Amino acid sequence: MVVAAPVWLTATIMLATVMQVLDTTIANVALPHMAASLGATQEEITWVLTSYIVASAIATPLTGWASDRIGRRQLLSGAIAGFTVASLLCGIATGLPEMVVFRILQGICGAVLIPLAQAILLDINPREKIGQAMAIYGAGIMVGPIIGPTLGGYLTEVFNWRYVFLINLPLGIIAFLGVAAFMPREETKVRRFDFTGFAMLAIAVGALQLMLDRGQSAGWFESVEIWLYAGLAVSGLWAFVIHCWGSDDPFVNLKMFRDRNFVMGLLFIFMIGMTLFSGLALLPPLLQRLMGYPVIETGLVMAPRGVGTMVSMLLVGRLVARFDPRGLVLFGLAVTAWSLHMMSGFEPGMDAQPIIWSGVLQGFGLGFVFVPLSTLTFATIDTKFRGDATAMFSLVRNVGSGVGISMVTVVLSRMTSVNHEEIASRLTAASHPVRHDMPGLLIGNPLSASIADGLVTQQAAMLGYIDNFVLMMALTLAVVPIVFFLRRPGRG
């Protein structure tokens, strides 16, 4: 693709990408306010998040087909316009049912923005600048989830929860005008829509996302609902693979999975999705519930993580053309693992400085992982598969984040319970804390018992978070062998 103003087109694409990524997290902190305004219970209001996530996951694989069929310029313009209008509708919604419908529309329109942005950046940049292009792309992908909760909390507290959606209006209008001004038209391709293949993949992905989102509240596999989702996910995926294998013009061409770098890259980004987004999901409740930080202060403590990411993105974008990208990935994994080791030493009453520095290091390390990984993943794949490949890359990253968030939630719940029992069993009449700090427990004082239980619960939860950080560190180190299966792209 020949572009007259690649810098301005890149800025336009990244504005659209940041807008979409922000919306995956910006609404989280506003849910209690939405529930009160829309007349929904705390459980019902979670469908505002679930509907968006499921719709986005189902629509993401459509990117490759749609960009071929109607052209990238038309698809990008339509997606930005649809996302902006859906944001406006969410901002003026008066009831939960219409809010869920508008969030589904928002998820469908936003789903194509990230893979489409990656495909366009890969096409408009020569090979020697691919690393820098992926650095810009990665900055939008990684910084969005970090500043989302902070921005959402600020808008909710200072203005109104509706502004977490209305803020997209100026961004969407600018991005739409940018596409119209800077992106050239392309020739479209005649490509049959494999409805059967898409339906099977949609069932598999939708059921998996519902299982991950509803698992904790439904009791996981103690619930018939979760078993139903799991069965649909497995059977849908199996039917999809069998169908695509025997189809002359499948929805997803399985030949692209013959590329070793692409397959290893998918496995790698799945694991990175688990560690990146699960860590971001753990920190806000840890800081607010156990360390007593208000919402806005929580965001300010987490914001330097984005600074670390931005610095590493700018740096590694230049280094990836000069050094073996695999070495840069290994360095990034080492820094990320060290940051998680630092987080495993968190304590309830600690100063903010270690929290900030561990976040900066983690953001720095993940930047060194994401950029060269993206470069390696698409270095050897046939350009005719690029649309489908970027969509699959985005889908797998999102599924990995969903699995990671569900995993750390389960670990936190289970380990908090185990730790509570273990700590409580040590509080006997002969133990030092009981005899010297809480003698009221010896005479059955109910107030002392209540205070003691609260302290035990707090300590048990803190240990549960630490267990999660150790697990995430182990997962980060576990992906190291995958690096050696990646081929270094040829020079020039």
ABEGO torsion letter per residue (X at the ends): XBBABAAAAAAAAAAAAAAAAAAAAAAAAAAAAAAAAAGBBAAAAAAAAAAAAAAAAAAAAAAAAAAAAAEAAAAAAAAAAAAAAAAAAAAABABAAAAAAAAAAAAAAAAAAAAAAAAAAAAABBAAAAAAAAAAAAAAAAAAAAAAAAAAAAAAAABBAAAAAAAAAAAAAAAAAAAAAABBBBBBBBBBBBAAAAAAAAAAAAAAAAAAAAAAAAGEAABAAAAAAAAAAAAAAAAAAAAAAABABBABBAAAAABAAAAAAAAAAAAAAAAAAAAAAAAAAAAAAAAGBBAAAAAAAAAAAAAAAAAAAAAAAAAAAABBAAAAAAAAAAAAAAAAAAAAABBAABBAAAAAAAAAAAAAAAAAAAAAAAAAAAAABBAAAAAAAAAAAAAAAAAAAAAAAAAAAAAAAAAAAAAAAAAAAABBAABAAAAAABAAAAAGBAAAAAAAAAAAAAAAAAAAAAAAAAAAAAAAAAAAAAAAABBBBBBX
